[in-house]
């Protein structure tokens, strides 16, 4: 075994370099006709490494280009710029900076510039580079922070249970039942499977085989989380054909709010998100309703035997993640 030891002085130099090696973020890409003086104002954070690219599209020469810290020194300047230029600029402290073009020639000139920044760390990565006020009227500013959306976390929540729908028994019993469930906050879509009697065993076995094949093929690499069941993979959008046997006992069902459940039980007119009749196994992906509490209501036409029903639900949630953003504001 070969061990390599890095001297402390090398690590002290190399680690900050790794931290600062953030992917460049676009700040500006602008094309304008040059007449007199043009000034573009931005906010940058300490440690930002800027890449400025300037290209003269029409004309022969730009008189002056300057990059200046507001109330501070000039960080970069050039004169008689021909055709194009690429310049790297390191920001010494958080503040306001001006990119200034001056042109006094008579000929028509068109210039384009784009500006990117490589932030020093994750905090300064979320820097609002806009300066939305007149810095001449309000030259003093302060550095503030606020929470802004910084992404989302995807999860899959497993719900489900079993209920029994009694047989009618010559009208002596009500052949209805309902399953109550609550979708978690931030649900963006969900999938369910309703299985009657022994149909569930066969469906789950075949679906497990399909999920294994899909995972082995690498199809799940595009998913935000790794699915634990075939139904979860289906809820996440994977192209997987879940098993739906046609044989066996069947029921009628509807997806309802609490207000519509009594109407369903009494065979009165009701509103439903979905209604299906004569199913043994049914699988659906839903985008409505979302978070909240609902009922699966069931009705059987079996006059003799009670029917066992299994409900499996996989709810996909996307929880917002917030991070601190630095921004500048006038006093």
SULCOR-V151328 format. One record per pair of residues at least 4 apart in sequence whose ideal C-beta (glycine too) atoms are under 7 Angstrom apart, sorted by sequence separation. I is the first residue (numbers start at 1). J is the second residue. D is the distance in Angstrom with one decimal. If there is no record, write none. Layout:
i & j & d
I & J & D
I & J & D
//
This chain:
i & j & d
6 & 10 & 5.0
8 & 12 & 6.2
9 & 13 & 6.8
10 & 14 & 5.8
11 & 15 & 5.6
13 & 17 & 6.9
14 & 18 & 6.5
15 & 19 & 6.5
16 & 20 & 6.2
17 & 21 & 6.3
34 & 38 & 6.7
44 & 48 & 4.6
69 & 73 & 5.9
81 & 85 & 5.8
105 & 109 & 6.8
120 & 124 & 5.3
121 & 125 & 6.9
131 & 135 & 6.5
134 & 138 & 6.4
135 & 139 & 5.6
169 & 173 & 4.7
183 & 187 & 4.5
195 & 199 & 5.1
199 & 203 & 6.0
200 & 204 & 6.0
201 & 205 & 6.6
202 & 206 & 6.4
203 & 207 & 6.1
204 & 208 & 6.2
205 & 209 & 6.8
206 & 210 & 6.5
207 & 211 & 6.3
208 & 212 & 6.5
209 & 213 & 6.6
210 & 214 & 6.3
211 & 215 & 6.2
212 & 216 & 6.3
213 & 217 & 6.4
223 & 227 & 6.6
228 & 232 & 5.6
230 & 234 & 6.4
231 & 235 & 6.4
232 & 236 & 6.4
234 & 238 & 6.3
256 & 260 & 4.2
260 & 264 & 6.1
261 & 265 & 6.5
262 & 266 & 6.2
6 & 11 & 5.4
119 & 124 & 4.4
133 & 138 & 5.5
168 & 173 & 6.1
195 & 200 & 3.5
214 & 219 & 4.6
215 & 220 & 5.3
227 & 232 & 3.8
233 & 238 & 4.1
256 & 261 & 5.4
263 & 268 & 4.1
289 & 294 & 6.1
302 & 307 & 5.9
32 & 38 & 6.3
56 & 62 & 6.0
68 & 74 & 4.9
69 & 75 & 6.2
103 & 109 & 6.1
119 & 125 & 4.2
167 & 173 & 6.4
214 & 220 & 6.5
220 & 226 & 5.9
227 & 233 & 3.8
234 & 240 & 5.5
263 & 269 & 6.6
264 & 270 & 5.0
276 & 282 & 5.6
68 & 75 & 6.9
78 & 85 & 6.6
166 & 173 & 4.6
168 & 175 & 4.5
183 & 190 & 6.2
220 & 227 & 6.5
233 & 240 & 5.3
263 & 270 & 3.8
300 & 307 & 5.1
66 & 74 & 5.6
67 & 75 & 5.0
119 & 127 & 6.7
166 & 174 & 6.8
167 & 175 & 6.3
195 & 203 & 6.0
234 & 242 & 5.8
256 & 264 & 6.0
67 & 76 & 4.2
166 & 175 & 5.9
227 & 236 & 5.8
101 & 111 & 6.7
165 & 175 & 6.0
230 & 240 & 5.9
254 & 264 & 5.9
260 & 270 & 4.2
274 & 284 & 6.8
54 & 65 & 6.4
66 & 77 & 4.5
76 & 87 & 5.7
165 & 176 & 6.8
227 & 238 & 7.0
231 & 242 & 6.8
260 & 271 & 5.4
298 & 309 & 6.0
28 & 40 & 6.8
65 & 77 & 6.8
165 & 177 & 4.5
230 & 242 & 6.1
260 & 272 & 6.6
65 & 78 & 5.1
76 & 89 & 5.5
164 & 177 & 6.4
220 & 233 & 6.9
223 & 236 & 4.9
75 & 89 & 5.5
163 & 177 & 5.0
256 & 270 & 6.7
27 & 42 & 6.3
52 & 67 & 6.9
64 & 79 & 5.6
223 & 238 & 6.4
273 & 288 & 6.6
296 & 311 & 5.9
63 & 79 & 6.9
65 & 81 & 5.7
163 & 179 & 5.1
211 & 227 & 6.9
256 & 272 & 5.4
273 & 289 & 5.9
63 & 80 & 6.9
255 & 272 & 5.9
161 & 179 & 6.2
211 & 229 & 6.8
220 & 238 & 6.8
254 & 272 & 4.1
255 & 273 & 4.3
61 & 80 & 5.5
62 & 81 & 4.1
211 & 230 & 4.1
214 & 233 & 6.5
219 & 238 & 6.1
255 & 274 & 4.7
61 & 81 & 6.5
210 & 230 & 5.6
254 & 274 & 6.9
61 & 82 & 5.6
254 & 275 & 4.6
67 & 89 & 5.8
126 & 148 & 6.5
159 & 181 & 5.4
208 & 230 & 6.4
211 & 233 & 5.8
207 & 230 & 3.6
253 & 276 & 5.7
126 & 150 & 6.6
214 & 238 & 6.3
56 & 81 & 6.9
70 & 95 & 6.2
252 & 277 & 4.5
69 & 95 & 6.2
70 & 96 & 3.8
214 & 240 & 5.7
252 & 278 & 6.8
20 & 47 & 6.6
24 & 51 & 6.3
54 & 81 & 6.7
56 & 83 & 5.6
70 & 97 & 6.4
157 & 184 & 5.2
34 & 62 & 6.9
56 & 84 & 6.7
69 & 97 & 5.6
70 & 98 & 6.1
250 & 278 & 4.6
251 & 279 & 6.5
20 & 49 & 6.8
55 & 84 & 4.4
68 & 97 & 6.8
211 & 240 & 6.9
250 & 279 & 5.6
54 & 84 & 6.3
67 & 97 & 6.6
68 & 98 & 4.8
210 & 240 & 5.6
250 & 280 & 5.1
54 & 85 & 4.8
210 & 241 & 6.9
249 & 280 & 6.6
67 & 99 & 5.5
68 & 100 & 6.3
248 & 280 & 4.3
53 & 86 & 4.8
247 & 280 & 6.5
264 & 297 & 4.5
66 & 100 & 4.5
246 & 280 & 6.4
261 & 295 & 5.1
51 & 86 & 6.9
52 & 87 & 4.7
96 & 131 & 5.7
207 & 242 & 5.5
245 & 280 & 5.7
65 & 101 & 5.7
207 & 243 & 5.6
245 & 281 & 5.4
261 & 297 & 5.7
51 & 88 & 5.8
52 & 89 & 6.3
206 & 243 & 4.2
244 & 281 & 5.0
257 & 294 & 6.2
258 & 295 & 6.6
50 & 88 & 6.9
64 & 102 & 4.1
193 & 231 & 5.7
244 & 282 & 6.8
256 & 294 & 6.6
49 & 88 & 6.5
50 & 89 & 4.3
62 & 101 & 6.5
63 & 102 & 5.2
96 & 135 & 6.1
244 & 283 & 6.0
255 & 294 & 6.3
256 & 295 & 4.8
63 & 103 & 5.2
191 & 231 & 5.5
203 & 243 & 4.3
49 & 90 & 5.6
50 & 91 & 6.7
62 & 103 & 6.1
63 & 104 & 5.7
202 & 243 & 6.9
242 & 283 & 4.5
255 & 296 & 6.0
256 & 297 & 5.3
63 & 105 & 6.9
203 & 245 & 6.3
48 & 91 & 4.1
191 & 234 & 5.0
202 & 245 & 6.0
253 & 296 & 5.8
254 & 297 & 5.0
47 & 91 & 6.6
191 & 235 & 3.7
253 & 297 & 6.5
46 & 91 & 6.1
96 & 141 & 6.4
190 & 235 & 5.9
253 & 298 & 4.9
45 & 91 & 6.7
46 & 92 & 6.8
189 & 235 & 6.5
199 & 245 & 4.9
44 & 91 & 4.5
46 & 93 & 4.8
251 & 298 & 5.1
252 & 299 & 4.6
46 & 94 & 4.8
59 & 107 & 5.7
251 & 299 & 6.6
45 & 94 & 4.9
59 & 108 & 6.5
62 & 111 & 6.4
94 & 143 & 5.7
193 & 242 & 6.8
199 & 248 & 4.7
251 & 300 & 5.3
58 & 108 & 6.0
59 & 109 & 3.2
198 & 248 & 6.7
235 & 285 & 6.3
58 & 109 & 5.8
59 & 110 & 6.8
197 & 248 & 5.6
234 & 285 & 6.3
58 & 110 & 3.9
196 & 248 & 6.0
197 & 249 & 4.9
43 & 96 & 5.7
44 & 97 & 5.5
56 & 109 & 6.7
57 & 110 & 4.5
196 & 249 & 4.9
249 & 302 & 6.7
57 & 111 & 6.6
196 & 250 & 6.2
41 & 96 & 6.4
42 & 97 & 5.5
56 & 111 & 5.6
57 & 112 & 5.6
196 & 251 & 5.7
251 & 307 & 6.3
41 & 98 & 5.5
54 & 111 & 6.7
55 & 112 & 5.0
249 & 307 & 5.3
251 & 309 & 6.5
39 & 98 & 5.6
40 & 99 & 4.5
54 & 113 & 4.6
194 & 253 & 6.2
53 & 113 & 6.5
39 & 100 & 5.0
52 & 113 & 6.7
53 & 114 & 5.3
37 & 100 & 6.7
38 & 101 & 4.4
52 & 115 & 5.5
37 & 101 & 6.9
37 & 102 & 5.1
50 & 115 & 6.3
51 & 116 & 4.7
70 & 135 & 6.2
50 & 116 & 7.0
34 & 101 & 6.3
36 & 103 & 6.7
50 & 117 & 5.3
35 & 103 & 6.8
71 & 139 & 6.9
34 & 103 & 4.2
48 & 117 & 4.7
49 & 118 & 4.4
156 & 225 & 6.1
48 & 118 & 6.9
154 & 224 & 3.9
155 & 225 & 6.6
48 & 119 & 5.8
154 & 225 & 5.4
156 & 227 & 6.7
48 & 120 & 6.6
44 & 117 & 6.5
47 & 120 & 2.9
45 & 119 & 6.5
46 & 120 & 6.9
34 & 109 & 4.3
45 & 120 & 6.9
34 & 110 & 7.0
48 & 124 & 6.8
156 & 232 & 4.8
33 & 110 & 5.4
34 & 111 & 5.3
47 & 124 & 6.4
203 & 281 & 5.4
31 & 110 & 6.7
32 & 111 & 6.2
45 & 124 & 3.7
156 & 235 & 6.6
235 & 314 & 4.3
156 & 236 & 6.9
236 & 316 & 6.1
31 & 112 & 4.2
199 & 280 & 4.9
231 & 312 & 5.6
235 & 316 & 5.2
30 & 112 & 6.9
45 & 127 & 4.6
199 & 281 & 4.8
232 & 314 & 4.3
30 & 113 & 6.1
178 & 261 & 5.9
231 & 314 & 4.9
43 & 127 & 6.9
196 & 280 & 5.0
29 & 114 & 4.2
43 & 128 & 6.6
44 & 129 & 6.6
194 & 279 & 6.8
196 & 281 & 6.9
229 & 314 & 6.7
28 & 114 & 6.4
43 & 129 & 5.2
165 & 251 & 6.3
195 & 281 & 4.9
28 & 115 & 4.4
42 & 129 & 4.9
43 & 130 & 6.8
194 & 281 & 6.9
27 & 115 & 4.3
43 & 131 & 5.3
193 & 281 & 6.7
194 & 282 & 4.9
27 & 116 & 6.2
42 & 131 & 6.4
176 & 265 & 5.0
26 & 116 & 5.7
27 & 117 & 5.4
41 & 131 & 4.6
193 & 283 & 4.8
25 & 116 & 6.4
24 & 116 & 4.0
25 & 117 & 5.4
192 & 284 & 6.0
24 & 117 & 6.6
191 & 284 & 6.7
24 & 118 & 4.9
25 & 119 & 6.9
41 & 135 & 6.2
191 & 285 & 4.6
191 & 286 & 7.0
22 & 118 & 5.1
189 & 285 & 6.4
190 & 286 & 5.4
22 & 119 & 4.9
189 & 286 & 6.4
20 & 118 & 6.8
189 & 287 & 4.9
20 & 120 & 5.1
19 & 121 & 6.0
27 & 129 & 5.3
194 & 296 & 6.9
22 & 125 & 6.1
187 & 290 & 4.7
187 & 291 & 4.5
186 & 291 & 6.7
185 & 291 & 5.2
183 & 290 & 6.3
184 & 291 & 6.4
183 & 291 & 4.9
183 & 292 & 6.1
197 & 307 & 6.4
200 & 310 & 4.9
182 & 293 & 4.5
196 & 307 & 6.0
197 & 308 & 5.9
180 & 293 & 6.8
181 & 294 & 6.4
196 & 309 & 5.6
180 & 295 & 5.6
194 & 309 & 6.5
195 & 310 & 4.6
179 & 295 & 6.7
178 & 295 & 4.7
179 & 296 & 4.4
194 & 311 & 5.7
178 & 296 & 6.6
178 & 297 & 4.6
192 & 311 & 6.5
193 & 312 & 4.6
178 & 298 & 6.8
192 & 312 & 6.4
176 & 297 & 6.9
177 & 298 & 5.2
192 & 313 & 4.7
176 & 298 & 6.6
176 & 299 & 5.1
190 & 313 & 6.2
191 & 314 & 5.2
175 & 299 & 6.0
190 & 314 & 6.4
175 & 300 & 4.3
190 & 315 & 4.1
190 & 316 & 6.3
175 & 302 & 6.9
189 & 316 & 5.3
187 & 315 & 5.0
188 & 316 & 5.6
187 & 316 & 6.9
188 & 317 & 6.7
187 & 317 & 5.4
188 & 318 & 5.0
184 & 315 & 5.9
186 & 317 & 4.4
179 & 311 & 5.1
181 & 313 & 6.3
183 & 315 & 5.2
186 & 318 & 5.7
165 & 298 & 5.0
167 & 300 & 6.8
170 & 303 & 6.7
184 & 317 & 5.6
186 & 319 & 5.0
169 & 303 & 6.7
165 & 300 & 4.3
167 & 302 & 4.9
168 & 303 & 4.8
167 & 303 & 5.8
167 & 304 & 5.3
167 & 305 & 5.4
167 & 306 & 5.4
166 & 306 & 5.0
165 & 306 & 6.5
164 & 306 & 5.2
165 & 307 & 4.7
164 & 307 & 6.9
164 & 308 & 5.5
165 & 309 & 6.3
162 & 308 & 6.3
163 & 309 & 5.5
162 & 309 & 6.7
162 & 310 & 5.1
161 & 311 & 6.0
160 & 311 & 5.2
160 & 312 & 4.4
160 & 313 & 5.3
159 & 313 & 3.9
158 & 314 & 5.9
159 & 315 & 6.5
156 & 314 & 5.5
157 & 315 & 4.6
156 & 316 & 5.7
157 & 317 & 6.3
154 & 316 & 6.8
155 & 317 & 5.1
154 & 318 & 5.5
152 & 318 & 4.6
153 & 319 & 4.7
152 & 319 & 6.4
152 & 320 & 5.6
153 & 321 & 5.8
152 & 321 & 6.0
151 & 321 & 4.5
149 & 320 & 5.6
150 & 321 & 5.2
150 & 322 & 5.8
149 & 322 & 6.1
150 & 323 & 3.4
148 & 322 & 6.5
147 & 322 & 4.4
148 & 323 & 6.5
147 & 324 & 6.4
148 & 325 & 4.4
145 & 324 & 5.0
146 & 325 & 5.6
145 & 325 & 6.7
145 & 326 & 5.8
146 & 327 & 6.7
143 & 326 & 6.4
144 & 327 & 5.8
143 & 328 & 6.0
144 & 329 & 5.5
141 & 328 & 4.8
142 & 329 & 5.9
141 & 329 & 6.5
141 & 330 & 5.5
142 & 331 & 6.0
140 & 330 & 6.8
141 & 331 & 6.6
140 & 331 & 4.4
138 & 330 & 3.8
138 & 331 & 6.9
126 & 323 & 5.4
128 & 325 & 6.0
131 & 328 & 6.5
133 & 330 & 5.1
126 & 324 & 6.5
127 & 325 & 7.0
126 & 325 & 4.2
127 & 326 & 4.8
128 & 327 & 3.9
126 & 326 & 6.8
123 & 324 & 6.3
124 & 326 & 6.4
123 & 326 & 7.0
96 & 328 & 6.6
45 & 326 & 6.0
43 & 328 & 4.7
//
